[in-house]
Structures are given as structure tokens and as C-alpha cells.
Amino acid sequence: MIVSMNFKRSLSSIMAMGVLAAPISAEENAIFAIEGDPDYGEYLSSECLTCHTGETDNYAIPPIKDLPTEAFILALVDYRSKLRENPAMQMIASRLGDQEIAALAAYFTAQQTE
Ligand code: HEC
């Protein structure tokens, strides 16, 4: 049961658009409720930008600034809890607390172009 739920979650995170159809945990709701500090997010973002350069022809590393806020947060929570399997992102997310995730989401999603 838990395994199939996890599968559903990671699949919908990957698709990003379907993310709100997946069950949202209390942990995730707590992060949604935090008003992230974009300045702190900018400070934290330098590490992210070494990989997430925004080059859209790099299919191995997805661009992250155009993700919806919820999808951005859910992706990081899913790497942190190892629901999503990417060793680099799992390691990076394991060092992020809820405040850091909220701050990064605030910073990156503030740069969105229409
Ligand atoms: C070592 C390179 C590297 C660094 C540094 C890195 N990422 Fe990633 N990131 C990746 C790769 C590779 C993926 C795709 C992994 C996968 O297939 O699930 C990814 C995926 C993601 C996703 C999911 C994107 C999607 O469309 O589902 C988010 C969000 C993300 N990273 C945020 C961050 C943030 C925030 C930071 C900085 C705290 C960061 N990353 C640092 C390599 C990196």
C-alpha cells in the first residue's frame, strides 16, 4: 500500500502538472505555509545554479525556475525523503531544512517569465 502510494507520488512529481492530485503530507503542507525569504533563497541558490544553469538543451538537468511553487517544494521534499531517486539531488536535499526549501522556492519562482 505504502509502496504504491510512493510510486504514484514520484510519478506525479515527475510530471509536475499532476502533482496536486497526489496526497499532500503534513510535512509538505507545513512547508507550503512558510513564507519563504527570497533573499535567503538567492544566497542558497548559488550551489543549485552550478548544475541548473537554465540551458534547456541539457536534458539531464532540468530547468527549475519555471516550476510551479508547489511542484518545486514537492520535488525537494521527495528527494529529501528519498521518494525520488537521484543521488545528487538526494544528497543536496538532505541538507535542506523546511525554511531553506521555502526560501529556494520563493527565490526561483519569483524569476518566472510568463
Ligand atoms: C550536482 C548537480 C545538481 C545540483 C548542485 C542541484 N541539482 Fe537539482 N537536479 C539535478 C538533476 C540531475 C536533477 C534531475 C534528477 C532526476 O532525474 O530526478 C535535478 C532535479 C531537481 C528538481 C526537480 C525538477 C523537476 O522538473 O522535477 C528540483 C526542484 C531541483 N533539482 C532543485 C535544486 C535546488 C533547489 C538545488 C540547490 C539547493 C539543486 N537542485 C542543486 C542536479 C543538481
Boltz pocket constraint, residues with backbone or C-beta under 6 A from the ligand:
constraints:
  - pocket:
      binder: B
      contacts: [[A, 13], [A, 14], [A, 16], [A, 44], [A, 45], [A, 47], [A, 48], [A, 49], [A, 50], [A, 51], [A, 52], [A, 60], [A, 61], [A, 62], [A, 63], [A, 64], [A, 67], [A, 71], [A, 72], [A, 75], [A, 76], [A, 84], [A, 85], [A, 86], [A, 88], [A, 89], [A, 92], [A, 104]]
      max_distance: 6.0
